[in-house]
Amino acid sequence: MDTGTHVVMGIALGGLATLDPVVAQDAVHFHSVLIATVLGSQAPDIDTLLKFKNNAVYIRNHRGITHSLPAVLLWPLAITAVLSIFFPGTDALHLWLWSFLAVFLHVFVDIFNAYGTQALRPFSYKWVALGVINTFDPFIFTIHVIGIAAWLFGAQPGPTFLAMYIFIFLYYIARFAARHDVKKAVLARIPDAENIIISPTVRFHQWKIAVRTKDAYYVASAFKSAVTILDKFKRLPVPENEIIEAAKQDKNLSAFLSFSPVYNWQIKELDNGWEVRFTDLRYRKNGHYPFVAVVKLNEDLEITGSYTGWIFNKKKLKKKLDVVPR
C-alpha cells in the first residue's frame, strides 16, 4: 500500500490496541504501543530510500528483504528495544506483540496489490502479488480516516476500529469476487491464455489486464466483466545475439528483466551503434507504455548509456541516456 495508508493503519492499530487490558491500563503503555504500531506500519518500507541511489537498485530490492520472513520478526524486536529505552515502564511483551502485528499487517496487505512482495523469502524469492487491491485504495484509506476522526471526537477506539476492520475484511472478499469475474471474462475472450495479469485501479470496477499466450501478448482493460482488448503484440522470443547479450550486462536492463513478466523488445540501429529497448506491457496509460528499460551501445557493443523507469517523453529519456553508467 502507499505510505499514507500505512500511516493511518498504524494509528488505527494503536487505537485497536486499547482492547488489550495491559495497554489500556495506563498512559505509558498506550503511548508506547501507539508509537510502536505507527513505526511498525512504516518500517518495511525503509527500502524506499534506495530510490535515491538509482532505479535499478530500487526495482531489484523494493519489498524484498525488508518484507521477508526474517524481517517480519526482526523489525518488532528492534522497535521494542528502542522504545523500551524511552518508555522504561512499558510492558515489553505487549509492546512487541503490537509491533509485530503492525509489521505483519504491512507485509500482508502489500501482497494484495499488483506489485507484491517477497514475503516468503528466504524460502522462496518469488514475488507474491495477488492483484486484488490497488496500491492506493480510496475505500480503505477513507474508512481509516473516518475511524480516526470518530476517535478524535470521542468514540471508543477499540470497538470503532474492530468494526472498521470487519468492514475491510468484507471489502476484500468483494474485491476477490470481482477479480474472479474479470478473469472468467478474459478466459472467455482469450481461451488460450497462458498467463493473465490483472491489476486493480483506484476505481472498484476498473481493471488493467495483460495476457500472454503462446503466440501473442494482449493488453486489455475491464469494466466489471466487460473486457476490451486495447493492443495485441506478436510474441517474439528475445534473440540470442551479441547485441542483446551485451545489453543484458547492464544493471538497469537486468533489474527490469527481474521485475517485468510481460514485455516487448526492440533493437534499433543508430548512426554510431545500437539501442535496445524493453517495454513493460502492464502499465498502458493513454495509449502509451511508460515503464521501459533502454540501453545504448556503441559500434564496439560497449554500453554508453542506460535507464530503467517511467518515461513519458523523449526529452527526458534522452537526458537520462546521456549519462554514461558507472
Secondary structure as UniProt FT lines:
FT   HELIX           3..16
FT   HELIX           17..19
FT   HELIX           21..24
FT   HELIX           27..42
FT   HELIX           43..52
FT   HELIX           55..61
FT   TURN            62..63
FT   HELIX           65..67
FT   HELIX           69..86
FT   TURN            88..89
FT   HELIX           92..110
FT   TURN            111..112
FT   TURN            119..123
FT   HELIX           138..152
FT   TURN            153..154
FT   HELIX           157..189
FT   TURN            191..192
FT   STRAND          195..200
FT   TURN            204..205
FT   STRAND          206..212
FT   STRAND          216..223
FT   TURN            224..225
FT   STRAND          226..234
FT   HELIX           242..247
FT   TURN            248..249
FT   HELIX           251..259
FT   STRAND          263..270
FT   TURN            271..272
FT   STRAND          273..280
FT   TURN            286..287
FT   STRAND          291..298
FT   TURN            299..300
FT   STRAND          303..310
FT   HELIX           314..321
//
